[in-house]
Amino acid sequence: MKIVDVRCDLLTCTQRFSEGGTVYRSSSAVVRVLTDEGIYGLGDPLSAYHAPEAIPALVAFYRQELLGEDPFRISHLWRKMHSASLFWGRGGLGLSVIGAIDNALWDLKAKALNVPLYELLGGLAESTVRVYATGAASLHPLERTVETARAYVAQGFTAFKFATGFVGQPYGSTNLARTVQQEVEKMTALREAVGPDIDIIVDGHQGAVTRPWSRKTALAVAQAIEPCRVLFFEEPLPFDDPDGYALLRQQSSTPIAGGEGFMGLADFTRFFDREALDVAQPDVGYHGGITETLRIIAAAESRNVRVVLHNPSLGAGMMFGLHLAFARHSCQLIEILPVRTDLQKAMLAEPLGLERGSLRAPRSPGAGLVWDDQLPKIFPFVPGSGERQGEG
């Protein structure tokens, strides 16, 4: 079997983070690795959510490293792609696109062998994986946030995540006292609403805003919400401050998490070496695909750091995080959109069913994804639809 082409299609779909919630327009890229035997694999770079127009050119760049190659030689092909862009592609868009192609190769190989992808990753560690609902912003008034949390619990989720701050309130626009007060009010209201047995996760979102919190503010929030017993505090500081993360771990009992915006294994190692994380959050669609994410997970496991995969993909990318979680005991919880997008529904080989807060292992070959040539017509790409960050 030989690789005969690598293609990329940009798609735009709508999403919402709760039933009846606000509808957003977002974009995705589907990467296809095609073979001379008609077997194909699919991947989806997380970076397409932000900069979709940049993805096809990068796929075309890496395509040259794959043509005529044996698709089963996944490690060899990952190294070829990485080496071809070693000067500039060790992180960010380059590593994300390498990851999408890498995931497509894993999908292709599992399809060719007619087994679910997790079978190639060590087999099932668990027959079910617990998931948490993600994506909903914290809203004014606070009652709306509480209503959404209650809806998640009614759907069967045993864990959910909300952001710090409120919609329409840029980070850095409130003083320390008010920032701490409103986060305590929010977490207290959520805990009272859902009781002691539901896990609450708080996302600081400080890695992608113009005026991120100082260490002093982040620490004050982490200490103030300790009585609310959150499962972990995600991204309380910018991505480039491992010493700040370590400080929070040392001076607060609130578990500290991060990783979605790190630049591959090298960045995670900086944080691990400083004992800066209670929870590592690699993303299979951003950190070099399954091949690199396995290395990150192994490094986390060697340091007894929990792994909760970042997994917010609108399309194909969601399934790769799930298969990894099913194959690793250290991944006992994973992020998931509470409402499937129409694009996900169109690409899933079988539906995902939530039972008591967990998903059962899929049985379809590969990652459980299918391609239809009509998808670009059903979900036509809208230029400029990538998510922009900043003031937020």
BAMI-668557 format. One line per field, with one value per residue (C-alpha): residue in three letters; x, y, z. Coordinates in Angstrom, 3 decimals. Layout:
N
aa	c(Ala ...)
east	c(X ...)
north	c(Y ...)
up	c(Z ...)
END
This chain:
392
aa	c(Met Lys Ile Val Asp Val Arg Cys Asp Leu Leu Thr Cys Thr Gln Arg Phe Ser Glu Gly Gly Thr Val Tyr Arg Ser Ser Ser Ala Val Val Arg Val Leu Thr Asp Glu Gly Ile Tyr Gly Leu Gly Asp Pro Leu Ser Ala Tyr His Ala Pro Glu Ala Ile Pro Ala Leu Val Ala Phe Tyr Arg Gln Glu Leu Leu Gly Glu Asp Pro Phe Arg Ile Ser His Leu Trp Arg Lys Met His Ser Ala Ser Leu Phe Trp Gly Arg Gly Gly Leu Gly Leu Ser Val Ile Gly Ala Ile Asp Asn Ala Leu Trp Asp Leu Lys Ala Lys Ala Leu Asn Val Pro Leu Tyr Glu Leu Leu Gly Gly Leu Ala Glu Ser Thr Val Arg Val Tyr Ala Thr Gly Ala Ala Ser Leu His Pro Leu Glu Arg Thr Val Glu Thr Ala Arg Ala Tyr Val Ala Gln Gly Phe Thr Ala Phe Lys Phe Ala Thr Gly Phe Val Gly Gln Pro Tyr Gly Ser Thr Asn Leu Ala Arg Thr Val Gln Gln Glu Val Glu Lys Met Thr Ala Leu Arg Glu Ala Val Gly Pro Asp Ile Asp Ile Ile Val Asp Gly His Gln Gly Ala Val Thr Arg Pro Trp Ser Arg Lys Thr Ala Leu Ala Val Ala Gln Ala Ile Glu Pro Cys Arg Val Leu Phe Phe Glu Glu Pro Leu Pro Phe Asp Asp Pro Asp Gly Tyr Ala Leu Leu Arg Gln Gln Ser Ser Thr Pro Ile Ala Gly Gly Glu Gly Phe Met Gly Leu Ala Asp Phe Thr Arg Phe Phe Asp Arg Glu Ala Leu Asp Val Ala Gln Pro Asp Val Gly Tyr His Gly Gly Ile Thr Glu Thr Leu Arg Ile Ile Ala Ala Ala Glu Ser Arg Asn Val Arg Val Val Leu His Asn Pro Ser Leu Gly Ala Gly Met Met Phe Gly Leu His Leu Ala Phe Ala Arg His Ser Cys Gln Leu Ile Glu Ile Leu Pro Val Arg Thr Asp Leu Gln Lys Ala Met Leu Ala Glu Pro Leu Gly Leu Glu Arg Gly Ser Leu Arg Ala Pro Arg Ser Pro Gly Ala Gly Leu Val Trp Asp Asp Gln Leu Pro Lys Ile Phe Pro Phe Val Pro Gly Ser Gly Glu Arg Gln Gly Glu Gly)
east	c(0.000 1.303 0.170 -1.023 -2.339 -2.893 -5.813 -7.335 -10.900 -11.993 -15.493 -17.661 -20.393 -22.349 -21.946 -23.594 -22.475 -25.849 -29.284 -31.036 -27.827 -26.282 -25.319 -21.777 -20.187 -16.852 -14.522 -12.638 -10.192 -10.401 -7.119 -7.351 -4.509 -5.367 -3.812 -3.602 -5.840 -8.701 -8.260 -8.113 -7.500 -8.916 -7.452 -8.377 -5.904 -7.209 -5.485 -8.102 -10.554 -8.452 -6.609 -8.313 -6.963 -3.394 -3.958 -4.130 -0.710 0.891 -0.799 0.606 4.074 4.030 2.332 5.656 7.129 4.393 3.801 4.779 5.418 4.032 1.276 1.914 5.351 3.813 6.849 9.053 6.604 6.186 9.967 10.115 7.477 9.000 12.496 11.271 10.099 12.570 13.539 9.981 7.506 8.374 5.174 2.074 0.577 3.324 3.043 -0.751 -0.826 1.756 -0.610 -3.614 -1.706 -0.325 -3.840 -5.030 -2.254 -3.301 -6.933 -5.921 -3.852 -6.614 -9.141 -6.836 -6.530 -10.292 -9.923 -10.908 -8.010 -7.561 -6.527 -3.353 -2.659 -2.513 -6.128 -8.853 -7.614 -11.233 -14.496 -15.887 -14.317 -15.843 -16.363 -16.971 -19.113 -17.118 -17.435 -20.120 -18.981 -19.887 -22.751 -24.428 -26.650 -25.146 -28.472 -27.940 -24.640 -26.309 -29.155 -26.656 -24.836 -28.087 -28.874 -25.532 -26.315 -29.782 -28.102 -26.096 -22.766 -20.969 -18.460 -18.494 -16.298 -16.990 -14.744 -13.603 -14.937 -18.187 -19.226 -18.589 -16.118 -12.523 -9.876 -7.941 -10.917 -11.694 -9.483 -8.125 -10.801 -13.677 -12.079 -11.752 -15.231 -17.031 -15.180 -16.025 -19.668 -19.780 -18.093 -20.152 -23.400 -22.411 -21.437 -24.700 -26.662 -25.161 -24.191 -21.008 -20.861 -20.555 -17.076 -16.642 -13.726 -12.761 -10.935 -8.884 -8.356 -5.247 -3.109 -4.847 -5.909 -4.322 -4.174 -3.744 -3.904 -0.784 0.538 -0.869 -4.398 -4.306 -3.079 -5.730 -8.453 -7.008 -6.901 -10.332 -12.129 -10.548 -13.766 -15.666 -13.466 -13.068 -11.579 -8.888 -8.094 -7.132 -4.841 -4.694 -1.686 -0.132 1.408 4.970 5.058 5.895 7.336 4.013 2.126 4.545 3.942 0.183 0.664 2.880 0.639 -2.900 -4.683 -6.647 -5.260 -3.555 -3.875 -2.582 -1.233 -3.652 -1.434 1.960 4.395 4.641 6.636 9.400 6.992 5.326 8.760 9.530 6.394 6.950 10.539 9.249 6.440 4.077 1.050 -1.386 -3.136 -1.629 -3.940 -2.371 -4.513 -4.099 -5.014 -2.449 0.517 1.724 -0.997 -1.167 2.570 3.686 0.794 1.745 5.165 3.573 1.281 4.220 6.172 3.185 2.725 6.405 5.903 2.529 0.745 -2.885 -3.904 -7.177 -7.001 -8.010 -10.598 -12.916 -12.822 -15.908 -15.285 -13.020 -10.457 -12.727 -12.444 -8.654 -8.621 -11.347 -9.451 -6.321 -8.291 -9.754 -6.239 -4.544 -5.367 -4.018 -6.727 -9.769 -11.554 -11.759 -13.328 -16.234 -18.729 -22.101 -23.945 -22.699 -22.227 -23.925 -20.456 -19.611 -22.899 -22.136 -18.646 -19.246 -19.519 -21.639 -23.337 -21.831 -24.090 -23.652 -24.420 -23.936 -21.433 -19.304 -18.962 -18.660 -15.815 -16.730 -16.557 -16.156 -12.799 -10.262 -11.179 -14.842 -14.922 -16.233 -15.835 -18.525 -17.550 -20.686 -19.420 -17.762 -21.106 -23.103 -20.684 -19.239 -16.261 -16.822 -13.612 -12.713 -14.645 -11.658 -11.900 -9.841 -8.607 -7.327 -9.314 -11.848)
north	c(0.000 3.462 7.010 8.647 11.975 14.167 16.576 19.297 20.615 23.655 23.452 25.804 24.657 25.999 25.040 25.682 24.748 23.908 22.932 26.132 28.120 30.771 29.503 30.272 29.867 28.059 26.407 23.155 21.498 17.849 16.300 13.121 10.694 8.579 5.277 3.228 0.598 3.002 3.075 6.578 8.236 11.472 14.115 17.569 20.216 22.204 25.264 25.334 26.606 29.777 30.195 27.947 29.751 28.872 25.106 24.033 25.521 23.674 20.409 20.894 21.451 18.209 16.281 16.108 14.067 11.419 10.705 7.154 6.176 3.218 4.686 2.056 3.596 6.226 7.021 7.317 9.672 11.811 12.237 13.103 15.825 17.197 17.250 19.042 21.964 21.724 25.389 26.734 23.888 22.590 24.093 26.058 25.706 23.450 20.927 21.083 20.197 17.451 16.185 16.158 14.122 11.845 11.216 10.453 7.856 6.193 6.224 4.727 1.933 0.946 0.916 -1.259 -3.694 -3.454 -2.579 0.446 2.849 2.237 -1.343 0.034 2.191 -0.680 -1.826 -0.746 0.455 1.070 0.157 3.613 7.061 9.871 13.130 16.694 19.298 22.207 25.446 27.443 30.905 32.398 34.814 37.825 37.388 34.580 32.746 31.882 30.192 28.188 27.183 25.866 23.881 22.300 21.438 19.646 17.556 16.787 15.565 13.084 14.871 14.398 17.170 20.478 23.520 27.258 30.214 32.901 36.394 37.133 37.682 41.270 41.861 41.989 40.408 43.044 45.429 44.703 45.205 42.348 42.539 42.507 39.747 37.503 38.370 37.501 34.182 33.189 34.157 32.127 28.988 29.116 29.405 26.519 24.284 25.022 24.330 20.939 19.582 17.905 14.967 16.870 17.996 21.662 22.814 26.465 27.764 30.925 31.487 33.535 32.204 34.066 37.454 40.872 41.690 38.408 38.159 38.681 35.856 37.736 37.808 34.163 33.041 35.085 33.449 29.943 30.396 32.023 29.192 26.421 25.897 25.223 22.149 22.568 19.589 21.790 25.369 25.430 28.021 30.459 32.254 32.746 29.744 31.005 31.204 27.761 29.350 31.098 27.819 26.227 29.088 28.504 24.785 25.505 28.104 26.842 23.520 24.141 21.722 23.570 22.517 23.640 22.623 23.365 26.119 24.586 23.907 20.119 17.869 20.449 22.904 20.242 19.118 22.659 22.562 19.000 19.793 22.666 20.534 23.183 21.028 18.790 18.086 18.066 18.935 18.045 18.222 15.535 18.066 20.633 18.835 16.739 14.107 10.760 10.129 13.207 13.140 9.611 10.983 13.792 11.356 9.062 12.022 13.010 9.451 9.209 12.224 11.113 14.030 13.397 13.736 15.314 15.732 19.058 17.978 20.731 19.862 20.616 17.746 14.749 15.725 14.895 11.152 10.922 12.269 9.806 6.808 7.875 8.235 4.749 3.329 4.989 4.506 7.982 9.589 8.965 12.154 14.008 17.184 17.008 19.407 18.730 19.154 17.377 19.683 18.760 18.224 15.704 13.901 13.690 12.258 9.841 6.199 5.566 7.901 8.653 7.930 9.436 7.052 8.152 10.768 8.413 7.240 3.612 2.608 2.884 -0.268 1.086 0.565 3.349 6.475 5.935 8.568 8.567 10.982 12.039 14.050 16.142 17.553 20.643 21.475 20.800 22.818 25.442 27.307 30.903 32.973 34.880 32.514 31.577 32.510 35.560 36.142 39.091 41.395 38.641)
up	c(0.000 -0.939 -0.244 -3.456 -2.150 0.900 0.609 2.744 2.746 4.738 6.196 8.217 10.571 13.513 17.139 20.474 23.947 25.456 24.182 23.167 23.667 21.446 17.983 16.788 13.368 13.377 10.901 10.600 8.221 7.233 6.122 4.061 3.403 0.329 -0.784 -3.951 -2.335 -1.702 2.078 3.537 6.858 8.267 10.561 11.815 13.086 16.045 14.579 11.801 14.421 14.602 11.280 8.699 5.634 6.648 6.791 3.093 2.292 5.201 4.223 0.691 2.174 4.182 1.366 -0.449 2.420 2.183 -1.510 -2.432 1.188 3.125 5.380 8.060 8.839 11.067 13.237 10.147 8.447 11.569 11.696 7.981 8.368 11.552 10.052 6.931 9.071 11.927 11.757 12.066 12.614 16.090 17.507 16.632 13.159 11.855 14.673 14.542 10.830 11.348 14.039 11.724 9.138 11.857 13.168 9.645 9.314 12.574 11.399 8.052 9.604 12.035 9.180 7.084 9.984 10.652 14.333 16.433 16.797 20.524 19.713 18.088 21.163 23.637 23.688 26.056 29.413 30.405 28.693 29.507 29.832 31.873 29.995 31.074 29.319 27.952 26.038 27.813 28.846 32.194 31.650 33.214 35.136 37.216 37.186 33.501 34.297 37.075 34.729 32.172 34.868 35.992 32.367 32.033 35.098 33.707 30.485 32.534 32.895 36.203 35.474 33.612 32.982 33.045 32.370 34.735 34.094 32.289 28.678 27.652 30.471 29.140 31.344 33.227 33.405 37.084 40.115 42.230 44.926 42.439 40.355 43.404 44.659 41.447 41.022 44.593 44.024 40.801 42.141 45.352 43.375 41.105 44.025 45.828 42.629 41.753 45.153 46.366 43.922 40.630 39.574 38.689 36.520 36.134 33.042 33.576 29.815 30.630 27.781 24.963 26.307 25.918 29.630 31.528 35.287 37.352 39.523 42.516 41.061 39.930 43.336 45.130 43.008 43.483 47.257 47.485 45.626 47.722 49.773 46.508 45.852 42.097 40.290 38.775 37.762 34.076 32.506 35.439 33.890 30.425 28.658 29.108 32.919 34.353 37.479 38.094 37.743 40.207 42.650 42.525 43.169 46.160 47.776 47.050 47.492 44.269 41.622 38.761 35.100 31.731 28.371 25.531 24.128 24.913 22.058 22.170 24.488 25.017 26.648 28.775 29.984 31.194 33.334 34.549 35.577 37.737 39.234 37.904 36.995 38.814 35.499 31.980 29.064 25.706 22.562 19.900 17.190 18.291 19.841 16.927 16.768 18.530 18.028 19.987 22.451 23.500 24.428 26.439 28.261 29.042 30.455 32.594 33.848 34.797 37.075 38.449 36.756 35.830 32.160 31.050 27.283 25.748 23.177 21.876 18.150 16.065 13.655 13.146 15.765 18.694 18.110 18.377 21.913 22.866 21.475 23.340 26.562 26.164 25.785 28.792 32.474 33.230 31.040 33.228 32.181 28.853 27.515 25.055 23.513 25.173 21.861 18.713 15.741 12.459 11.001 13.717 13.165 9.443 10.007 12.879 11.865 14.967 17.457 20.846 23.789 27.260 30.131 33.743 32.694 30.581 26.983 25.951 23.658 19.950 17.851 14.302 12.536 12.774 14.664 13.804 11.073 7.495 4.593 2.117 -0.969 -0.430 2.882 1.325 -0.307 2.862 5.025 2.634 4.004 5.087 4.789 7.937 10.194 12.364 16.029 16.987 20.499 22.416 24.698 25.482)
END
